């Protein structure tokens, strides 16, 4: 099997499937196709499949011309029909793994495995890229495939885990040039899977001893960020009490050439990864009678930042003899991070909801998001910003530091601003600006 697969890889004869055509799967599928491998994108959402086949891009980090090129060349197509797997050699699983009441929800992974098992042929490779807890690949994935097919791992198919490292909006590091971690069941599988990724990526491929090590590595990455952001958020709260500018403190600490990496405070954590992934480990740790106290403490701090921001907004309004109830408040930015159109787990929406529950009249403006769905409610944003609109609000709350915003105009025309992202750092006149 090893020799057969290596030959296919080298001769560009390997046929690839990417299951899940979201912000991870679609860019990965395009990289395979760009490298000369016949690639099929699989998804249960027909709208995504149709978009791919018509070269209609819906992922911000994908270049439209690259999608058009691989589709028009015939190297990439999409389908909802999983039976095509019987003719394919390499299957990458890139489906969502959300949390359900602080427990991992592997429904999408299990559903994908059910379809894959039905059609998987001998001499195939399966790689899970979805973030999960250590033990998923060698437990759920391996057992499901072997149970629902006549194939045996290492003998009939290779199995591995290679965590996605997508950072939406990052212009410097994308799938192509980000180092890739690979863990697999058996040395032959590790060699073959590492070879595949080395053929399509410019970044180094780093091999670890097992899928569990690769799964733990991914969780460590995001737990590291979760904990360090919690630290600086806690420092921000303390600095405010002590009348010290936390942003100035971080910038000063950055001057040390060793032993310090800058993290910045904010209104809370958003996105699919950092707020959620550490909970996979906390959940799994309970099997071993281990309490992940640092993870849980950091999550509590970060989760509490939206409430802290609402409290700060209330105190700022009180200075102008205005209660939250009845005040007009503009939330500037509902995306979870700068310059993306993704509002998953966005703390801005938590703040918006809390303010509305207290009787505030809340609107939002985001240059990337005009409509969003929050807890089954459709929210429509303000369509544009000008000096009259900005000046009509009692307070402007900056929750996302998008680049495409006229901050000079915002600062000049706002009655008062609560800047949770230090977006106004270059504004000289600051009498109406309060920082997190």
C-alpha positions in Angstrom: 0.0 0.0 0.0 2.8 2.4 0.9 4.5 2.0 -2.5 1.3 2.3 -4.4 0.3 5.5 -2.7 3.8 7.1 -2.9 3.8 6.4 -6.6 0.4 8.0 -7.0 1.5 11.1 -5.0 4.7 11.6 -7.1 2.9 11.1 -10.4 0.0 13.4 -9.4 -2.4 10.4 -9.8 -3.7 10.6 -6.3 -7.4 11.5 -6.3 -8.5 13.7 -3.4 -11.7 14.4 -1.5 -12.1 17.3 1.0 -15.2 16.8 3.2 -16.6 20.1 4.4 -16.3 23.2 2.2 -16.1 25.9 4.8 -13.3 28.3 5.7 -10.9 25.4 6.2 -12.0 22.9 3.6 -12.4 25.1 0.6 -8.9 26.7 0.7 -7.4 23.2 1.3 -9.3 21.7 -1.7 -8.0 24.6 -3.9 -4.4 24.0 -2.8 -4.7 20.3 -3.8 -6.2 21.2 -7.1 -3.6 23.9 -7.8 -0.9 21.3 -7.1 -2.3 19.1 -9.9 -4.3 16.6 -8.0 -7.9 15.8 -9.1 -10.0 17.1 -6.2 -13.6 16.6 -5.2 -15.2 18.9 -2.6 -17.9 17.1 -0.6 -20.6 18.9 1.5 -24.1 18.2 2.6 -25.1 21.9 1.9 -26.1 22.0 -1.8 -25.7 25.8 -1.9 -22.0 25.5 -1.2 -21.6 22.8 -3.8 -23.4 24.9 -6.4 -21.3 27.9 -5.5 -18.0 26.0 -6.0 -19.1 24.5 -9.3 -20.1 27.9 -10.6 -16.8 29.4 -9.3 -18.7 31.7 -6.9 -16.5 32.4 -3.9 -17.9 32.6 -0.4 -14.8 32.3 1.7 -12.9 35.6 2.3 -9.4 34.1 2.3 -10.0 32.4 -1.1 -8.9 34.3 -4.2 -11.7 34.2 -6.7 -9.4 33.8 -9.7 -7.8 30.7 -8.1 -11.2 29.1 -7.6 -12.2 29.9 -11.2 -8.9 28.5 -12.4 -9.1 25.1 -10.7 -12.8 24.6 -11.6 -12.4 25.6 -15.2 -9.4 23.4 -15.6 -11.5 20.4 -14.4 -9.1 19.7 -11.5 -11.8 20.6 -8.9 -15.5 20.0 -8.6 -18.0 19.7 -5.8 -20.8 17.3 -5.0 -23.2 16.2 -2.3 -22.8 12.6 -3.5 -20.4 10.7 -1.2 -20.4 7.6 -3.5 -17.6 9.3 -5.4 -15.3 8.3 -2.5 -15.1 4.8 -4.0 -12.9 6.2 -6.7 -10.8 8.5 -4.5 -7.5 7.9 -2.6 -7.2 10.6 0.0 -10.0 12.0 2.2 -9.5 15.1 4.4 -12.3 15.7 6.9 -12.7 19.4 7.6 -16.2 19.7 9.2 -17.3 21.8 12.2 -16.7 20.5 15.8 -18.7 22.9 18.0 -19.5 22.7 21.7 -22.8 21.6 23.1 -23.2 22.7 26.8 -19.4 22.7 27.2 -19.0 19.2 25.6 -17.6 18.5 22.2 -20.2 17.9 19.5 -18.8 15.5 17.0 -22.1 15.0 15.1 -20.6 16.3 11.8 -17.5 14.1 12.1 -19.6 11.1 12.9 -22.0 11.8 10.0 -19.1 12.2 7.6 -17.6 8.9 8.8 -20.9 7.2 8.2 -20.9 8.2 4.6 -17.1 7.6 4.1 -17.2 4.1 5.6 -19.9 3.1 3.1 -17.7 3.8 0.1 -14.1 3.7 1.3 -11.9 1.4 -0.8 -8.6 -0.3 0.0 -5.4 1.6 -0.2 -7.1 4.8 0.9 -6.0 7.5 3.3 -8.2 9.4 5.8 -7.0 12.5 7.6 -9.1 14.4 10.2 -8.3 18.1 10.3 -11.2 19.2 12.5 -10.2 20.3 16.0 -11.1 17.8 18.6 -9.9 16.2 21.9 -7.0 13.8 22.1 -8.0 10.3 21.2 -10.7 11.1 18.7 -8.8 9.9 15.6 -7.6 6.5 17.1 -10.9 6.1 18.9 -14.0 7.4 17.1 -12.6 7.7 13.6 -10.6 4.4 13.4 -13.3 2.4 15.2 -16.2 3.8 13.1 -14.4 3.1 9.8 -13.4 -0.5 10.8 -16.9 -1.2 12.3 -18.8 0.0 9.2 -16.5 -1.4 6.5 -14.5 -4.5 6.0 -11.2 -2.5 6.1 -8.5 -2.5 8.8 -6.4 0.4 9.7 -2.7 0.2 8.6 -3.5 -2.9 6.5 -6.2 -1.6 4.2 -6.2 2.2 4.9 -4.0 4.8 6.5 -5.3 7.1 9.2 -4.0 10.4 10.5 -4.7 13.7 12.1 -3.4 17.1 10.9 -4.9 20.1 12.6 -6.1 23.0 10.6 -4.2 26.3 11.3 -6.4 28.7 9.5 -6.3 32.3 10.7 -9.1 34.2 8.9 -8.0 37.6 7.7 -4.3 36.9 8.1 -2.6 38.3 5.0 0.8 36.9 5.8 0.1 33.3 6.8 -2.4 31.1 4.9 -2.7 27.4 4.4 0.0 27.4 1.7 2.8 28.7 3.9 1.8 27.8 7.4 3.8 24.9 8.9 1.7 21.7 9.0 1.6 19.2 11.9 0.9 15.5 11.1 0.3 12.5 13.4 -0.7 9.1 12.1 -1.4 5.5 13.1 1.8 3.7 12.1 5.1 4.9 10.6 4.1 4.1 7.0 1.0 6.2 7.3 2.9 9.1 8.8 5.5 9.0 6.0 2.8 8.9 3.3 0.6 11.6 4.8 3.5 13.9 5.4 4.6 13.4 1.8 1.1 14.5 0.6 1.1 17.7 2.5 4.7 18.5 1.5 3.7 18.2 -2.1 1.0 20.9 -1.9 2.4 23.3 0.8 5.4 25.6 1.1 5.4 25.5 4.9 7.4 22.8 6.7 5.6 19.5 7.6 6.4 18.6 11.2 5.7 14.9 12.2 4.7 13.9 15.7 4.5 10.4 17.1 0.7 9.9 17.1 -2.6 11.4 16.2 -3.2 12.1 19.9 0.0 14.2 20.1 -1.2 16.2 17.0 -4.7 16.6 18.6 -3.2 17.9 21.8 -0.8 20.2 20.0 -3.8 22.0 18.4 -5.5 22.4 21.7 -2.3 23.7 23.3 -2.0 26.4 20.6 -5.5 27.8 21.3 -5.3 27.3 25.1 -2.1 29.3 25.1 -3.8 32.2 23.5 -6.9 31.8 25.7 -4.9 32.0 28.9 -2.6 34.8 27.8 -5.6 36.9 26.6 -7.3 36.2 30.0 -4.1 37.5 31.7 -4.0 40.7 29.8 -7.8 41.2 30.2 -7.5 40.8 34.0 -4.6 43.3 33.9 -6.8 45.7 31.9 -9.5 45.6 34.6 -6.9 46.2 37.3 -5.1 49.0 35.4 -8.4 50.8 34.9 -8.9 50.8 38.7 -5.4 52.1 39.1 -5.8 54.7 36.4 -3.0 53.1 34.3 -3.2 52.7 30.5 -2.9 49.0 29.8 -2.2 49.6 26.1 0.8 51.7 27.1 2.0 49.0 29.5 1.8 46.3 26.8 3.7 48.4 24.3 6.4 49.1 26.9 6.7 45.4 27.7 7.0 44.6 24.0 10.4 46.3 23.9 12.0 43.4 25.8 13.6 41.3 23.1 13.0 38.0 24.9 10.7 36.4 27.4 7.6 38.4 26.5 5.0 38.1 23.7 2.4 40.8 23.4 -1.3 40.0 23.9 -4.0 42.6 24.0 -7.2 43.0 26.0 -10.6 43.2 24.4 -14.3 42.8 25.0 -14.1 39.0 25.0 -13.1 36.1 22.7 -14.8 35.2 19.5 -14.4 32.8 16.5 -14.6 29.1 16.5 -11.3 28.2 17.9 -9.9 30.1 21.0 -13.2 30.4 23.0 -14.1 26.8 22.4 -11.1 24.5 21.9 -9.8 24.6 25.5 -13.1 23.1 26.6 -12.5 20.0 24.5 -9.5 19.3 26.8 -11.3 20.2 30.0 -14.0 17.8 29.1 -11.6 15.0 28.2 -9.5 15.6 31.3 -12.4 14.6 33.5 -11.9 11.0 32.3 -8.5 11.1 34.0 -9.8 12.7 37.2 -7.9 15.9 36.2 -9.2 19.4 36.7 -7.9 21.9 34.2 -8.1 24.8 36.7 -6.1 27.3 34.6 -8.2 26.7 31.5 -11.4 27.2 33.4 -10.2 30.3 35.2 -9.0 31.9 32.0 -12.3 31.1 30.2 -14.2 32.6 33.1 -12.2 35.8 32.8 -12.7 36.1 29.1 -16.4 35.2 29.3 -16.8 37.9 31.9 -15.4 40.7 29.7 -18.7 41.4 27.9 -20.4 42.0 31.3 -17.4 44.2 32.4 -17.8 46.3 29.2 -21.5 46.8 29.8 -20.6 48.0 33.4 -18.0 50.4 32.0 -20.6 51.7 29.4 -23.0 52.3 32.2 -20.5 54.3 34.3 -19.5 56.4 31.2 -23.1 57.3 30.5 -23.6 58.1 34.2 -21.0 60.8 33.9 -23.4 62.5 31.4 -26.4 61.9 33.8 -27.8 59.2 31.4 -28.9 55.7 32.4 -28.4 52.8 30.0 -32.2 52.5 29.8 -33.3 54.7 26.9 -29.8 55.6 25.8 -28.9 55.4 22.1 -25.8 53.2 21.7 -23.8 52.3 18.6 -21.8 49.1 18.5 -19.0 49.7 16.0 -18.0 46.2 14.7 -19.7 42.9 15.3 -17.1 40.6 13.6 -15.1 38.7 16.1 -11.8 40.0 14.8 -10.5 42.7 12.6 -11.2 42.8 8.8 -13.2 39.6 8.6 -17.0 39.0 8.0 -17.2 36.3 10.7 -19.2 36.9 13.8 -19.2 33.5 15.3 -19.1 33.7 19.1 -18.5 37.5 18.8 -18.4 39.3 22.2 -19.8 42.3 20.4 -23.1 40.5 20.1 -23.0 39.5 23.7 -22.6 43.2 24.7 -25.4 44.2 22.3 -27.8 41.7 23.8 -26.9 42.7 27.4 -27.4 46.4 26.6 -30.8 45.7 24.9 -31.9 43.7 27.9 -31.2 46.8 30.1 -33.4 48.9 27.9 -30.8 50.6 25.6 -31.6 51.4 22.0 -28.7 49.6 20.3 -27.6 49.7 16.7 -24.5 48.3 15.1 -22.3 49.2 12.1 -19.8 46.8 10.5 -18.3 47.4 7.1 -18.1 43.7 6.6 -21.4 42.6 8.0 -24.8 44.2 7.2 -27.0 41.4 8.6 -26.4 38.8 11.2 -28.3 36.1 13.1 -28.0 36.1 16.8 -29.9 33.6 19.0 -32.5 33.1 16.2 -33.0 36.8 15.8 -32.1 38.7 12.5 -30.2 41.8 13.2 -29.7 44.5 10.6 -26.9 47.0 10.9 -26.7 50.7 10.0 -25.9 50.9 6.3 -23.3 53.7 6.5 -21.6 56.2 8.8 -21.5 59.9 8.6 -21.1 62.8 11.1 -24.8 63.2 11.6 -25.4 59.5 12.3 -22.5 59.2 14.6 -23.5 62.3 16.5 -27.0 61.0 17.1 -25.8 58.4 19.6 -25.2 58.9 23.3 -22.1 56.6 23.1 -20.2 54.8 20.4 -18.6 51.5 21.6 -15.8 50.2 19.4 -15.8 46.4 19.7 -13.9 45.5 16.5 -11.0 47.5 15.1 -11.7 47.2 11.4 -9.3 49.0 9.1 -12.0 50.4 6.8 -13.5 52.9 9.2 -13.0 56.6 9.3 -11.9 56.9 12.9 -11.0 60.6 12.6 -14.7 61.3 11.7 -15.9 59.0 14.5 -13.7 60.7 17.1 -14.6 64.2 15.9 -18.4 63.7 15.9 -19.1 61.3 18.8 -20.4 62.6 22.1 -18.3 59.9 23.9 -16.5 56.7 22.8 -15.7 53.6 24.7 -12.8 52.0 22.7 -12.3 48.4 23.7 -9.7 47.7 21.0 -7.5 50.8 21.1 -8.6 51.6 17.5 -8.3 55.3 18.2 -4.6 55.1 19.3 -3.6 57.6 16.6 -6.3 60.2 17.4 -4.7 63.2 19.2 -7.8 64.8 20.6 -8.9 62.4 23.3 -11.2 64.2 25.7 -14.2 62.1 24.5 -12.4 58.8 24.4 -12.3 56.2 27.2 -10.2 53.1 26.8 -10.8 49.6 28.0 
